[in-house]
């Protein structure tokens, strides 16, 4: 990891010297300080919303624990950005066990549930922006219609899956599977709350990134939104630069093609 950071810093320094600091800073100087400050505040807010999603999901165990939850969420995000192939995801159950003594049997299914909601939000926001802002065929609306009910169908299937598992003979795996299923949303209100925090987080984050991109390059908001989504999706690549330096920008460029 240290070697990767050293190589990334050398590469970053080389790019800055090659292009020139003045050219790199020129687009940023066109954005006012208040506007940049607002963008920074909104990005921080998006990270706070991610922490709130975790806290509200485990409200019985994490009531009054927002700041420790924010610390946990921040570490989880950093490790995901720095480690390849999403290995940073392992930190979530580890940190939940360390900070709040919640077992992995409860937290891993919730992490997978969060990732499903994240994927739905990112893809739908991108498709809606593309359909209405970039002139994609209406046939793409089929994918939107398919993704909208996906979390609902999984939520409704939870009870049936639990009944099937409950009919299996007693054993270690039966208990673990039941515990995992029971970690999923237990009510409609619980489900809608997780969905709402997810969409609030991603709308704020992606629209803020798109607004910044639109000020740095001659892009419409829809195209800038596609670029922001492309950059963010690079974090799921098997190999990406530490902190996303370079690979994030490459994802933006690919999405804009």
C-alpha positions in Angstrom: 0.0 0.0 0.0 2.8 2.4 0.8 4.5 1.7 -2.5 1.2 2.4 -4.3 0.9 5.7 -2.5 4.4 6.6 -3.5 3.9 5.7 -7.1 0.6 7.6 -7.2 2.2 10.7 -5.7 5.0 10.6 -8.2 2.6 10.2 -11.1 0.4 13.1 -9.7 3.5 15.3 -9.4 4.6 14.5 -12.9 1.2 15.4 -14.3 1.1 18.7 -12.4 4.6 19.6 -13.7 3.7 18.5 -17.3 0.4 20.4 -17.5 1.4 23.3 -15.3 -0.1 24.4 -12.0 -1.6 27.6 -13.6 -3.5 25.6 -16.2 -4.8 23.2 -13.6 -6.0 25.9 -11.3 -7.5 28.2 -14.0 -10.9 26.5 -14.1 -11.2 26.5 -10.4 -10.6 30.2 -10.2 -13.7 30.8 -12.3 -15.8 29.4 -9.5 -16.5 31.8 -6.6 -15.4 31.0 -3.1 -19.0 30.9 -1.7 -20.0 28.5 -4.5 -17.1 26.2 -3.8 -17.8 26.4 0.0 -21.4 25.4 -0.7 -20.3 22.4 -2.8 -17.9 21.3 0.0 -20.7 21.7 2.6 -23.1 19.6 0.4 -20.4 16.9 0.0 -19.9 16.7 3.8 -23.7 16.5 4.2 -23.8 13.5 1.9 -21.3 11.7 4.1 -23.3 12.6 7.2 -26.4 11.1 5.5 -24.5 7.9 4.9 -23.7 7.8 8.6 -27.4 8.6 9.5 -28.5 5.7 7.3 -26.4 3.3 9.4 -27.5 4.8 12.7 -31.2 4.9 11.9 -31.1 1.3 10.5 -29.6 0.0 13.8 -31.5 2.6 15.9 -31.9 0.3 18.9 -28.2 -0.3 19.2 -26.9 3.1 17.9 -29.3 5.5 19.4 -27.4 8.7 20.4 -24.2 7.4 18.7 -24.1 9.6 15.6 -20.5 10.8 15.9 -19.0 7.3 16.4 -21.2 6.2 13.5 -19.9 9.0 11.4 -16.3 8.0 12.3 -17.0 4.4 11.4 -18.6 5.4 8.1 -15.7 7.7 7.2 -13.2 4.9 7.8 -15.2 2.5 5.7 -15.4 5.0 2.8 -11.6 5.7 3.0 -10.7 2.0 3.1 -13.0 1.3 0.1 -11.2 4.1 -1.9 -7.7 3.0 -0.9 -8.0 -0.8 -1.2 -8.6 -2.7 -4.5 -11.5 -5.0 -5.5 -13.8 -3.7 -2.8 -11.7 -5.3 -0.1 -12.4 -2.2 2.0 -16.0 -3.5 2.5 -14.6 -6.0 5.0 -14.0 -3.0 7.3 -17.7 -2.5 7.8 -18.5 -5.6 9.8 -15.1 -5.4 11.5 -15.7 -1.8 12.6 -19.3 -2.5 13.6 -18.1 -5.3 15.8 -15.3 -3.1 17.3 -17.4 0.0 17.9 -20.8 -1.4 18.7 -20.3 -5.2 19.3 -22.6 -6.1 16.5 -21.8 -9.5 15.0 -21.0 -9.9 11.3 -24.0 -12.2 10.9 -26.1 -9.0 11.4 -24.0 -6.4 9.7 -22.9 -8.2 6.5 -26.5 -8.7 5.2 -27.2 -5.1 5.9 -24.1 -4.0 4.0 -25.3 -6.0 1.0 -28.8 -4.5 1.3 -27.2 -1.0 1.4 -25.2 -1.8 -1.7 -28.3 -2.9 -3.6 -30.1 0.4 -2.7 -26.9 2.3 -3.7 -26.8 0.5 -7.1 -30.5 1.2 -7.7 -30.1 4.9 -6.9 -27.0 5.5 -9.0 -28.2 3.6 -12.0 -31.7 5.2 -11.9 -30.3 8.7 -11.5 -28.0 8.2 -14.4 -30.6 6.7 -16.7 -33.1 9.4 -15.9 -30.6 12.1 -16.6 -29.6 10.3 -19.8 -33.1 9.8 -21.0 -34.4 13.3 -20.3 -31.2 15.2 -20.9 -29.2 13.4 -23.5 -31.8 12.1 -25.9 -31.5 8.3 -25.3 -34.3 6.1 -26.8 -37.4 5.6 -24.7 -36.6 1.9 -24.7 -34.1 2.6 -21.9 -37.2 3.4 -19.8 -37.7 -0.4 -19.5 -34.5 -0.7 -17.4 -35.8 2.1 -15.2 -39.1 0.3 -14.7 -37.3 -2.9 -13.9 -35.0 -1.3 -11.3 -37.6 0.7 -9.5 -39.4 -2.2 -7.8 -36.2 -4.4 -7.3 -35.7 -3.5 -3.6 -39.4 -3.8 -2.9 -39.5 -7.3 -4.4 -36.5 -8.4 -2.3 -38.1 -6.9 0.8 -41.4 -8.8 0.1 -39.5 -12.1 -0.6 -37.7 -11.9 2.8 -40.6 -13.4 4.6 -40.9 -16.3 2.2 -37.2 -17.0 2.4 -37.3 -17.0 6.1 -40.1 -19.6 6.1 -38.1 -21.8 3.8 -35.0 -21.6 6.0 -37.1 -22.2 9.2 -38.2 -25.6 7.8 -34.6 -26.8 7.6 -33.2 -29.0 10.3 -31.6 -27.3 13.3 -27.9 -26.5 12.8 -25.3 -23.8 12.8 -26.0 -22.6 9.3 -29.7 -22.5 9.8 -29.2 -20.2 12.8 -26.8 -18.0 10.9 -29.1 -17.8 7.8 -32.1 -16.9 10.0 -30.0 -14.2 11.7 -29.0 -12.8 8.4 -32.5 -12.7 7.0 -33.8 -11.1 10.3 -31.2 -8.3 9.8 -33.0 -7.1 6.7 -35.8 -4.4 7.1 -38.4 -5.6 9.5 -41.2 -3.2 8.5 -42.3 -1.0 5.7 -41.3 2.1 7.7 -37.8 0.6 8.2 -37.5 -0.2 4.5 -38.7 3.3 3.4 -36.3 5.0 5.8 -33.3 3.1 4.4 -34.4 3.9 0.8 -35.0 7.6 1.7 -31.6 8.1 3.3 -30.0 6.3 0.3 -31.6 8.5 -2.3 -31.0 11.7 -0.3 -27.3 10.9 -0.1 -26.8 10.1 -3.7 -28.9 12.9 -5.1 -26.9 15.5 -3.1 -23.5 13.9 -3.8 -24.0 13.3 -7.6 -25.7 16.6 -8.3 -23.0 18.5 -6.4 -20.3 16.6 -8.4 -22.1 17.3 -11.6 -22.4 21.0 -10.8 -18.7 21.2 -10.2 -17.9 19.3 -13.5 -20.3 21.6 -15.4 -18.3 24.6 -14.1 -14.9 23.0 -15.0 -15.9 21.9 -18.5 -18.5 23.0 -21.2 -21.1 20.4 -20.2 -24.8 20.4 -19.6 -26.1 19.2 -16.3 -27.2 15.8 -17.7 -23.8 15.1 -19.3 -22.0 16.3 -16.1 -24.2 14.0 -14.0 -23.2 11.0 -16.3 -19.6 12.0 -15.8 -20.0 12.1 -12.0 -21.6 8.7 -12.0 -18.9 7.3 -14.2 -16.2 8.6 -11.9 -17.9 7.2 -8.8 -18.4 3.8 -10.4 -14.6 3.4 -10.8 -14.3 2.6 -7.1 -15.8 -0.9 -7.9 -13.0 -1.7 -10.3 -10.6 -4.6 -9.3 -7.7 -2.2 -9.6 -7.9 1.5 -9.0 -5.4 4.2 -7.9 -5.1 5.0 -4.2 -7.8 7.5 -3.4 -9.1 7.2 -6.9 -6.5 9.6 -8.3 -6.5 9.2 -12.1 -9.0 6.3 -12.2 -11.9 8.6 -11.1 -11.0 11.1 -13.9 -10.7 8.3 -16.4 -14.2 7.1 -15.4 -15.6 10.6 -15.9 -14.0 10.7 -19.4 -15.4 7.3 -20.4 -18.9 8.2 -19.3 -18.8 11.4 -21.3 -17.9 9.6 -24.6 
